[in-house]
Amino acid sequence: MPERRARRDLHPGAWWVWAIGLAVAAGRTFDVVLLGLVIGVASLVVVARRPVAPWAMSFRLYLWLGAVVIVIRLLFGVLLGGASTGTVILDLPQVPLPSWADGVRLLGPVTWESLQRSFAVGLQLAALIICVGAANSLANPRRLLKSLPPALYEVGAAVVVALTLFPQLAESIGRVRRARRLRGDTGRSVRALRSVVIPVMEDALERSMRLAASMDARGYGRRGAASRRTRTLSGALLLLGLMGVCVGVYATADLTAPRLLAAPMLAVGFGIAGVGFWLSGRTVGHTRYRPDPWLGWEWFTALCGLAAASAFFVSYDLDAVTLAGLVVAALPALLTPEPTSPYAALRTPAPVRTGEGVAA
């Protein structure tokens, strides 16, 4: 492995594997303490290894989005009624519904148990969103674009635009707020909000158009030289594989589903999708300029995320196994190299020229 103190940006794929492993761990439990620890681990790693870049400031937006999801889930728990038994903390009048809506409750008594369940479900969704936000804040989207496999070149523009939506919005919001402060505009009224939203959306649209144009110039979105039969076969394999992955993810999140539909279906889905990716990538010729290396620290980071996911497959309660998995997931915040800083060159003293040459 490289030296600990040597600054280096890790491969963006390593951060995505780590974040997906942490998201799988969050999807395996409804324990509020464990979900809070998952969010804490993601936040710790982001704070410790987030690069100095505008797009890396988007993590705060994901935290706010997670909080909004929790509030909405609690509101739905109140509006759609709680459990029929339990400790009633709010006795609301139930709204009568027609016979065709039998089984659906609108308002009614709200119990402490139903609020706890709604909060746990909302916290789980928030943890999944924050894990994706951690990957977006740690992985450079432009380097991720360069690292896309050949099979994704035809849909590369859509994939990258979807992944970089929040980072671009965060960068645009920061730029617009700095411009308003320089003009002395510090208003917080509805009119001031409109003066922020419109420039942010315009700037994000302009950046997306520039990104699409640059990707088009590099060959993204073009159709490979594959025959119709090969294209149909690879598309069918990709579709079947993604369906298998979706079923496996759902069975993994739903602890009452048969275990045969969880890990085995995930493995089969990824295997079929991998064959489809391989067939689709064979027909796309591409070159890479200075490809990102995948070295020891990349393997270490990815394995830390996979270790957390594996621990939550063994147990999804608050015990030594799950806590050990979360501790391992937090190790990249302490052991991996710090990201490179754009200001490092400014701190390095320039060489002093003498009559006999250059003195350090």
N, C-alpha and C positions, 0 to 999 in steps of 0.2 A: 504494500500500500504506500502511497505517497506520504511525505512528511505531513505531520499534523498542522504545522504553522504555514504551510504553503497555501496561498489563496488560489482557489480554483472553482470555477462554476461547474457544478455537477451536470450530467446529462439530464435533460428535461424528462426523458422517459423514466429515469430512476425515481424522480419525485412523484410522477404520476402512479407508478407501481406502489410506492409507499402510501400515497393518499388513498388509492383504491383498497389496499389492504386494511387501512384504518376505517374506511367506509364500510367494508364488509364486516369488520368487528362491530361497528355501530349498528348495523342492520341485524345483528344476531341477538340483541338484548333490548329489553325495555326497562332495565334497571337505571333509575335516575342518576345514581351516583356514578355508575360506569359510563353512562353517556356524558355526564359532566366531565369525567376524566378524559374521555376521548376528545372532547372539545378543548380541554386544557392542554392535552398533548399536541394537538394540531396548532393551537395558538402559540405554544412554546417554541415549536420548531420553526414556525413562520417568523416569529420575532427574532430568533437566534440566527436564522440562515436566509432571511429575505434579502435579496440584493438591493442595491441602491439604484432603483429605476422607477419611473413613473407608473408602469403597469403593475409593479409589485405592491402598490398602495391600495389595491382593490380588496384586500382581505377585510377591511372595515365594512365594506358594503355587504359582504357575505354574512358578517356577524349581525348586521341590522336586518338582513333578509331572514336569517334564522330566527331572530326575535319576533319578527312579524309573523312568521309561520306558526310559532308557538301561540301567539295571541289569537290568530285566526282559528287554530285548532281548539282552543279553549272556548271561543265564542260559539263554534259549531257544537261543542259538547253541551253548552247551555241551551242553544236554540233547538237542538234536536232531542233534548231530554236526556236524562241520565238513567241510571239503573233503577229498577223498581224497588230494590231493597238497599238499605244502607243508612248512613247518617245524613239526614236531610239538613243542608245548610242554607238553602234558598228555596222557598215554596212558591213557585210561580204557577199561575193558572194555565192549565193545559188547553191548547186550542184544538177544538174538534175538527177532524179531517174526514173526507168522504170515505166510503167503504173500499174504494179501489186503492187507497193508501193505507190499507190495514198493515200494521206492523211498524209504521213510522209515527214517531211522536214529535210534536211541536210544542216546545216549552214543557212545562210540568215541573215536578219536584227535582231539584238539583242536589245530588248527594256528593259527599266528600270523596267517595270511592270513584265516581264517574269523572270528577275533576282530576283526580290523580291519574286515572287512565288516559284522559285526554292530554294532560300535560306530558306524560311519558311518550305518547305517540308523537306529539308535536316536537318534543325534544329530540326524538330519534330522527325525524325529518330534518330538523335544524342541524343535527350532527352530520348527516349526509351532505347537506349543502355546504357546511363549513369545511368538510374534508375536500370537496371539489374546489372550494375557494382557496384552500391551502395549496393545492397543486397549481392553481392558476397564479398564485402569488410567488411561488418558488420557482416554477419552470418558465423560462423565457419563451414566449409564444413564437417569436421568429425562429429561434433555434428548434422549437418543436416542429415548426413547418418544414424546416430543412431535414428533420429526422423522420418525417412520415415515410412509411413503407411505400414501395412503388404501386401496390394495389390500391392505395388511397389517393393516387394522383388525380384520378378523374373526379373525385368528390373532395379533393383537398381544400378547395376554396370554402366550401360549406362547413367542413370540419373546423378549419382554423378560425373562420369568422364566428362560429358558435362558441369556440373555446376562448376567444379573445374579446367577447362582448363586454364583460364586466371590467377587465383590465383597461380597455379603451375608454369606457365610461368614467372610470376612476381617474384616468389621466386627463380626460377632457374637463371633468369637474374641478380638478385641482388647477388647471390652467385658467379656466373661466373665473374661479374665485380669486386667484392672484391678480388677474386683470381688473376685477372689480375693486379689490383693495387698493391697487395703484391709482385708480380713478377716484378714490375716496368714497365709493358707493358701499355702504355697510348696512343698507336697509334689509329688513327681514319680513316685509309685508308680502301679500299675495302678488303684487306687481313686481316686487324684487324677485320672487320665485320664478315668475314668467321670464324675467330678464336673464335668469340662469338656465332654465330648462331649454329654451329655444337655442341659445348658442351651443349648449352641450350636445343636443341632438344634431345640430348642423355640423358641428365639429366631428362627432362620431360617424356621421354619414360620409363626410368628406374623407376621413381616414379609411373607412371601409372601401370606398371607391378606389383610393390609391392602392390599398392592399390587393384588391381584386385585379387592378391593372397590372401591378407588378407580378402577381401570380400568373396572369395570362401570358405575360411576356416570358415567363420561365416554363411554360408548357403545361401548367396545371389546368385541369378541365378538359384537356383534349382526349380524344378517344384513341386507344391503342390500336395496334395493327392485328388484333385478334380476329379470328373468324367468328361468324355468327354462332356456330355451334359451341365454340370455346367460351364465348361471352355468355351464352345462355347457361352453360354448365356451371361456370364460376359464379354467376349471379344466383343460381338456384342453391348452390352450396353455401354461399354467404347468407342467403335468406334463411335456410334451414338452421345453419349454425347460430345465427342471431336469435331465432325463435327458441332454440334449445337453451341459449344463455339466458334469455328472458324468463323461461320456465324455471331454470335453476336458481336465478336470483330471487324470483318470487317464492320458491319453496324454501330457500335459505332464510329469507326474512320472515316467512310464516312458519313458526315453530310447530304448528299442528299439521303441516303438510307431510306426506310420506317422505322419508329420508332418501328413498330411491330417486326422487325428483330433485334433490338438492345437489350435493357434490357430484354424483355420477352424471346427472344431466348437464351440469356446468362443464365437466370434463369433455363429454361428448360434443356439446355445443361449441366449445373452443376448438376442439379437434377438427370438426367439420368446417368451421369458419376459417381455421388456419389453412386447410387444403384449398378453400376457395380463394383466400388471399394469395397463396402461392401460385395458383393457376392464373389469377388476374395480374399478378406482378410480373409473370414471365414475359408478357407481351409489351411491357413498358420499358423502354430504354431511357436511362437517366444517368447523370453524372453528379458527383458531390464534390464541392470545393471545401476543403478542410473539414471533413466530417468530425462530429463530436465523439471523443473517445469514450468507451465504456470500460472503466478500469475497476480497481478494487473498491474504491469508495462508492461507486455506483452499485456494485453487487451488495455491499454492506447496507446501503440505504434501502434497496428493494427488498432484501431479505428481512430487514426490520419490520417493514409493513406486512410482509407475508407471515412473519412470526406472530404479529398481533392478530391477524385473521385466523391463523391456526389455533391460537389460544382460545379464541371465542368459539371455535367449532368444538373444542374439547369441553368447555363449560361457558355458560352465558350468565352465571351468577357472580356476585361479588366474592371472589375467593382468591387464593394464591396464584392460580393459573392465569386468570384474566388480568390480575394486577401485574404479574410478571410480563405478560404480553404487552401491556401498556408501557411498562418501564423500558422494554426493548424498543418499542416504537418511538420513544422519546430520545433514544441514544443519538440519532443524527443531529440533534440540536447541540450536542456536546462534543462529539467525536469527529464529525465530518469537517472538511476544510471550509473555512469561511469564504463566502463569494468574493469575487474580485470587485474592487471599488474603482469607479471612474475617476476618483480623486487621488489615486495612489501615485500617478505620475506627477501630480502637483506637489506631493509631499517629498518626492525623491529629489535630493539636491543635485543640481546640474553640475557636470564635470567642469573643473577650472582649467583653462588652457594656460600653459606656461610656454616659455621659449623653447623648452626641450620636448614638449609634447602635451599630453593631456594628463592632468593629475586628478585623482579621485577626490 
